[in-house]
Amino acid sequence: MLKNIYAPLSGGVVQERVLEVLANNVANMNTTGFKEEQVTFSALEANPWKSYTNPIPPAQFKLDMRELYPLHGNEMGYVTLSNVETSYIQGGIKRTGSNTDVAIQGNGFFAINTPFGERYTRDGSFSLTPDGTLVTKNGATVMGERGAITGLSEGQMKILPDGEVYNGEKFIDKLKVVGFNDVKLLQRLGDNLFVHDGAPENIVAHKGEITQGHLENSNVNPMKNMTSMIIAHRTYEALQKAVKAYDNTMQLSAQKVGEAG
C-alpha cells in the first residue's frame, strides 16, 4: 500500500472540518452577539526514528526487535487540526429602541440561569414574561446580583450604564455581568450560550458599559469567511484528486501483480 496517500487524506479530513466551521460562521452572521470560530492547524513532520521508549510487547516475550520496525515514528508528513478557537472581538452595536434589548460594551457576559446551571451569553435580546421577569428569547432567566430579575414592566423598565435595573423610580437589581481572565476556559454550547470550565478565580468583574435599547451584532466578517470557504473547498477538491490518483496507482499495481502471478 502506498503510504503517501495518508498525507493528502489527512489534509482532506482537516479541510472538511474547516468548511463546517466557516459554514457555521456564515449561517450566524446575523445572530445577535455571535462569536465566530477560527481553525488552527499543526504539522506532524516526518520522524523515521523509533519513538517508543519500551519494546512492545514487553521484553520478556523475547520478540525480535526487527519485527517492531513498522512501529517506528511516522515516515510521512501530515497536517492535523490543532484547535478551533473562538474570537471574542466585540461586534458592532446597533440601536433597536426596545427597552428589553441590552448590549454589553466591553469584555462581559450576561449570566443566565438554565436547568443545567449558570451559563453566559453576549446576546441581550431579552423579553419580559407576564409576571415581569426578564428572560432570554429561549425563556431562560436573566440573572441579577440577587437572583432572577422580576417585577418589571416594559414601559417602566430602565437600565443604567452600570447595569442597575429600575422599574420607574424603584430599584430592582443589578444585572449580573461577568468577565473572564482567560476566555479560553469558556466552552461554546447551543443557543448562543457558553459554559465556564475553570476555577472561580477566573471570573472577574466586567469592565465596560451596559447600553439599553441596543444589541451587539455578530463579529463575523462575511467577505472573509466566504473567501475562506472558497479556498477551503478548492483545497479539498485538490486533495481529493491526489487521493484518487494514489488509489488508482494501487489498483493498477494490484492488477499488474495479479497478471504476473
Secondary structure, 3 states (H helix, E strand, C coil): CCHHHHHHHHHHHHHHHHHHHHHHHHHCCCCCCCCCEEEEEEEECCCCCCCCCCCCCCHHHCCCHHHHHHHCCCCCCEEEEEEEEECCCCCCEEECCCCCEEEEEECCEEEEEECCEEEEECCCECEECCCCCEECCCCCEEEECCEECCCCCCCCEEECCCCEEEECCEEEEEECEEEECCHHHEEECCCCCEEECCCHHHEEECCEEEEECEEECCCCCHHHHHHHHHHHHHHHHHHHHHHHHHHHHHHHHHHHHHHHC
